[in-house]
Amino acid sequence: MKFIDEARIEVHAGSGGKGSASFRREKFVPFGGPDGGDGGRGGSIHVEADCNLNTLVDYRFQRIFKAKNGEPGRGADCNGRGADDVILRVPVGTVISDLNTGEVIADLAAHEQRALIAKGGRGGLGNLNFKSSTNRAPRQFTPGEPGESKELHLELKVLADVGLLGMPNAGKSTFIRAVSAARPKVADYPFTTLHPNLGVVRVDDNRSFVIADVPGLIEGAAEGAGLGHQFLKHLQRTHLLLHLVDMAPFDESADPIAEAKAIVNELKKYDQSLFDKPRWLVLNKSDLLEPGEAKKRASAIIKGLRWKGPHFLISAMKSEGCRDLVFAIMDHLDTARIDAAKKAAAKDA
């Protein structure tokens, strides 16, 4: 299935049915009076998050969604039938905004979370509603209200606790294969990853987290170079970023320090809040170097980047050092969740 993370659609809610102007006519009832019923409500359009979906491909080709109109009122005090609502199912993490104003209408971050995006029109009033002591035979009725129509932009931002950053061929896909059951494509050429991959990392029976692998970044990504800029938004919901650096590039002229700095600059250009997220340095492919050379090169990279945060030396291919990194990530996420719960409790108090 092709990964689609953006779509544009039109939604048209149903209009309300018009009210009825009718009079009761029965034998031996010469002055039956008004009995026109109200019109039915037009159908509304809702969106609902579904954890079983992971792409917006359903909205790639069908882009117009309409709800039915309400039925008109009838005589004998019969109200028109209301139209059924339309429910559009989208992946968890979908953000829905108005295409014309840019206003965010809904941010669906939980399974079965639902939002109203186009309200159906109310039904019109029948002439029975206008009966009074001075107006015993009203012929007034009202038409139904029109339903809302909108042009919407759907944008999927995957939900993950940890995001992977790095140049193409830094070993991100190999790392996610080493720590989870996800099996993204791995090859010895750049841009092997063409869409985000999610993997669930299970630390023990009761603790786990989700990790996201996005296409590699290159310099100029914030301006549209390469593929990674299209998927940087998928890292905006993460709590921690792992910056993977290839310590042993095939191209001897490549400078891991310069490449790592370029990635950091692209983050800052794209989104300051993404740049401000906690970020750990992961030095990968230590298996391609002698132990002493690997430590020496890791120290040089850390010094060249002036890195003061957490850093790890691993080999994703041989799963060396991955276990310690996974446990450190889990501890960090547990602490972050506890702090967030305390802040929320203090705010409510």
C-alpha positions in Angstrom: 0.0 0.0 0.0 1.4 3.4 -1.0 2.0 5.7 2.0 0.0 8.9 1.7 0.3 11.5 4.5 -1.6 14.4 2.9 -4.9 14.9 1.2 -7.4 17.6 0.2 -11.1 16.9 0.3 -14.4 18.7 0.1 -17.2 18.0 2.5 -20.8 19.0 2.1 -23.3 18.5 4.9 -27.0 17.9 4.1 -29.5 20.7 4.1 -32.6 20.5 6.4 -35.9 19.6 4.9 -38.5 22.3 4.5 -41.5 22.6 6.7 -45.0 21.8 5.5 -48.0 24.1 5.2 -50.9 21.7 5.5 -54.4 21.7 7.0 -56.3 19.0 8.7 -59.2 17.9 6.5 -61.7 15.3 7.9 -65.4 14.7 7.6 -67.4 16.5 10.2 -64.3 18.6 11.1 -64.9 21.8 9.2 -62.2 23.8 11.0 -59.4 21.2 11.5 -56.6 23.8 11.6 -53.0 23.6 10.6 -51.1 20.2 10.8 -47.9 20.8 8.8 -44.9 19.0 10.2 -41.3 20.1 10.5 -38.5 19.2 8.1 -35.9 16.7 9.0 -32.3 17.6 9.9 -29.6 17.3 7.3 -26.8 14.8 7.7 -23.6 16.0 9.4 -20.1 14.8 8.5 -17.7 13.6 11.3 -14.2 12.2 11.2 -13.1 9.4 13.5 -9.6 8.2 14.3 -9.0 4.5 13.7 -5.8 2.8 14.9 -6.2 0.2 12.1 -5.4 2.7 9.4 -1.9 4.0 8.7 -2.3 6.1 5.5 -4.7 8.6 3.9 -4.7 6.7 0.7 -8.6 6.3 0.9 -8.8 10.1 0.3 -6.3 10.2 -2.6 -8.9 9.5 -5.3 -12.3 10.1 -3.7 -12.2 13.8 -2.6 -15.9 14.9 -2.4 -18.1 13.6 0.5 -21.7 14.6 0.8 -24.3 13.8 3.4 -28.0 13.5 2.4 -30.6 16.2 3.0 -33.4 15.9 5.5 -36.9 15.0 4.3 -39.5 17.7 4.1 -42.4 17.8 6.6 -45.8 16.4 5.7 -49.4 16.9 6.7 -51.1 15.1 9.6 -48.4 16.5 11.9 -45.7 14.3 10.4 -42.1 15.5 10.7 -39.6 14.7 8.0 -37.0 12.1 8.6 -33.5 13.3 9.5 -30.6 12.2 7.3 -27.9 9.8 8.6 -24.6 11.3 9.5 -21.4 10.4 7.5 -18.4 9.2 9.3 -14.9 9.5 7.7 -12.3 7.2 9.2 -8.7 8.5 9.3 -5.5 7.2 10.9 -4.7 8.2 14.5 -2.5 11.4 14.3 -4.4 13.1 11.6 -4.7 16.9 11.7 -7.6 18.5 9.9 -7.5 22.1 8.9 -9.6 24.5 6.8 -7.9 24.8 3.4 -8.9 28.5 3.0 -8.2 29.9 6.5 -5.6 27.4 7.8 -7.6 27.0 11.0 -7.1 23.7 12.7 -10.5 22.0 13.1 -9.4 18.8 14.7 -6.3 17.0 15.9 -7.1 13.3 16.3 -4.5 11.8 18.6 -6.4 8.9 20.1 -8.3 5.8 18.8 -12.0 6.4 18.2 -11.7 10.2 18.9 -14.3 11.9 16.8 -14.8 15.5 15.6 -17.6 17.3 13.7 -16.2 18.9 10.6 -19.5 19.9 8.7 -22.8 20.4 10.5 -26.0 19.5 8.8 -28.7 22.1 8.5 -31.8 22.2 10.8 -35.1 21.4 9.3 -37.7 24.0 8.6 -40.8 24.7 10.7 -44.2 23.6 9.6 -47.2 25.9 9.8 -48.4 24.1 13.0 -45.7 26.1 14.8 -47.3 29.4 13.8 -50.8 28.7 15.1 -52.0 31.2 17.6 -55.3 32.6 19.0 -55.1 35.4 16.4 -53.7 33.3 13.5 -55.8 30.1 13.4 -55.0 29.3 9.8 -51.3 30.1 9.3 -49.8 29.4 5.9 -46.3 30.3 7.0 -43.5 27.7 7.0 -39.8 28.0 6.8 -37.3 26.3 4.5 -34.5 24.1 5.9 -31.1 25.6 6.7 -28.3 24.8 4.3 -25.6 22.4 5.5 -22.0 23.5 5.9 -19.6 23.0 3.0 -15.8 23.1 3.5 -12.5 22.5 1.8 -10.2 20.6 4.1 -6.6 19.7 4.3 -5.8 16.3 6.0 -2.3 15.9 7.3 -1.0 12.7 9.0 1.6 13.0 11.7 2.6 9.6 12.9 2.5 9.0 16.7 5.8 7.8 18.0 7.8 8.3 21.2 11.2 8.3 19.6 12.3 9.6 16.1 15.4 8.7 14.2 17.5 11.4 12.5 20.4 11.0 10.2 21.9 11.2 6.7 21.0 8.6 4.1 22.8 5.3 4.9 23.4 6.2 8.5 21.9 2.9 9.6 18.5 4.1 10.8 16.5 1.2 9.2 19.1 -1.3 10.4 18.7 0.1 13.9 14.9 -0.2 13.9 15.2 -3.7 12.7 17.6 -4.5 15.5 15.4 -3.2 18.3 11.9 -4.0 17.1 9.9 -6.4 14.9 9.6 -3.8 12.1 11.3 -4.9 8.9 12.0 -1.8 6.7 14.0 -2.2 3.5 17.8 -2.1 4.0 20.2 -1.7 1.1 23.7 -0.3 0.4 22.5 2.8 -1.5 21.1 6.2 -0.3 17.4 6.9 0.1 16.4 3.3 0.6 13.7 4.4 3.0 10.9 6.2 1.0 8.3 6.5 3.7 8.1 6.5 7.6 8.4 3.1 9.3 7.1 2.5 12.8 8.4 -0.2 15.2 7.3 -1.1 18.7 10.2 -1.7 21.0 9.2 -4.0 23.9 11.5 -3.6 26.9 9.6 -6.0 29.1 6.0 -7.3 29.5 4.7 -4.0 30.8 6.9 -1.4 29.1 7.3 -0.5 25.5 7.7 2.5 23.2 7.2 3.3 19.5 10.1 4.4 17.3 9.8 6.1 13.9 12.3 5.9 11.1 11.9 8.6 8.4 13.8 9.1 5.1 17.3 10.4 5.5 18.0 14.1 5.5 20.6 16.0 3.4 21.8 19.6 3.5 19.1 21.9 2.1 16.2 19.6 3.2 14.3 22.4 4.8 14.2 24.1 1.4 13.0 20.9 -0.3 16.2 19.0 -1.2 16.0 15.2 -1.0 13.2 13.3 0.6 13.4 13.8 4.3 11.8 17.3 4.3 8.5 15.8 3.4 8.5 13.6 6.5 10.1 15.9 9.2 6.5 16.6 10.4 6.3 13.0 11.5 8.9 13.8 14.2 7.0 16.7 15.7 5.0 14.5 18.1 8.0 12.5 19.4 9.4 13.0 22.9 13.0 12.1 22.0 15.2 12.3 18.9 18.1 9.9 18.2 20.7 11.4 15.9 22.5 8.5 14.1 25.9 9.3 12.8 27.8 6.9 10.4 31.3 6.6 11.9 32.7 4.6 9.0 31.3 6.0 5.8 32.1 4.2 2.5 33.2 7.6 1.0 36.5 8.4 2.8 36.1 12.1 1.9 32.8 12.3 3.8 33.0 14.3 7.1 30.7 12.8 9.8 31.0 16.0 11.9 30.0 18.3 9.0 27.1 16.1 8.1 25.9 16.0 11.7 26.0 19.8 11.9 24.1 20.1 8.7 21.3 17.9 10.0 21.0 20.0 13.2 20.8 23.2 11.0 18.1 21.7 8.9 16.1 20.9 12.1 16.4 24.5 13.2 15.4 25.9 9.8 12.3 23.6 9.6 10.9 24.0 13.1 12.3 25.6 16.3 10.2 23.3 18.5 11.6 20.3 16.8 15.1 21.6 17.2 14.4 22.1 21.0 13.4 18.5 21.6 15.7 16.3 23.6 18.3 14.8 21.2 20.8 12.0 21.8 23.8 11.2 19.7 24.1 7.6 18.5 27.4 6.7 16.8 26.7 3.8 14.6 28.7 1.1 12.6 31.4 0.6 15.2 31.7 -3.0 13.9 33.5 -1.7 10.8 36.3 -0.3 12.9 38.8 -1.8 15.3 37.7 -1.3 19.0 40.4 1.2 19.7 39.8 3.1 16.4 36.1 3.2 17.0 36.5 4.8 20.4 39.1 7.3 19.1 36.8 8.3 16.2 33.8 8.5 18.5 35.7 10.9 20.8 36.7 13.0 17.8 33.1 13.3 16.6 31.9 14.2 20.1 34.6 16.8 20.5 34.0 18.2 17.0 30.3 18.6 17.6 30.9 20.0 21.1 28.3 17.5 22.3 27.4 17.6 25.9 24.3 15.4 25.9 23.9 11.6 26.1 25.8 9.7 23.5 26.1 6.0 22.7 28.5 3.9 20.6 26.6 1.0 18.8 26.6 -1.4 16.0 23.1 -1.8 14.7 24.1 -4.5 12.3 25.4 -6.7 15.2 23.0 -5.3 17.8 26.0 -4.3 19.9 25.2 -1.5 22.4 21.5 -1.4 21.3 20.2 -3.0 24.5 21.8 -0.4 26.8 20.4 2.3 24.5 16.9 0.9 24.6 16.8 0.7 28.4 18.1 4.3 28.6 15.4 5.5 26.2 12.7 3.7 28.3 13.9 5.3 31.5 13.9 8.7 29.9 10.4 8.3 28.6 9.1 7.0 32.0 10.6 10.0 33.7 9.1 12.4 31.1 5.7 10.8 31.5 5.8 11.1 35.3 6.9 14.8 35.0 4.1 15.5 32.6 1.5 13.9 34.9 2.8 16.0 37.8 2.5 19.2 35.7 -1.0 18.3 34.6 -2.1 17.6 38.2 -0.6 20.9 39.5 -2.4 22.7 36.7 -5.7 21.2 37.6 -5.2 22.0 41.2 
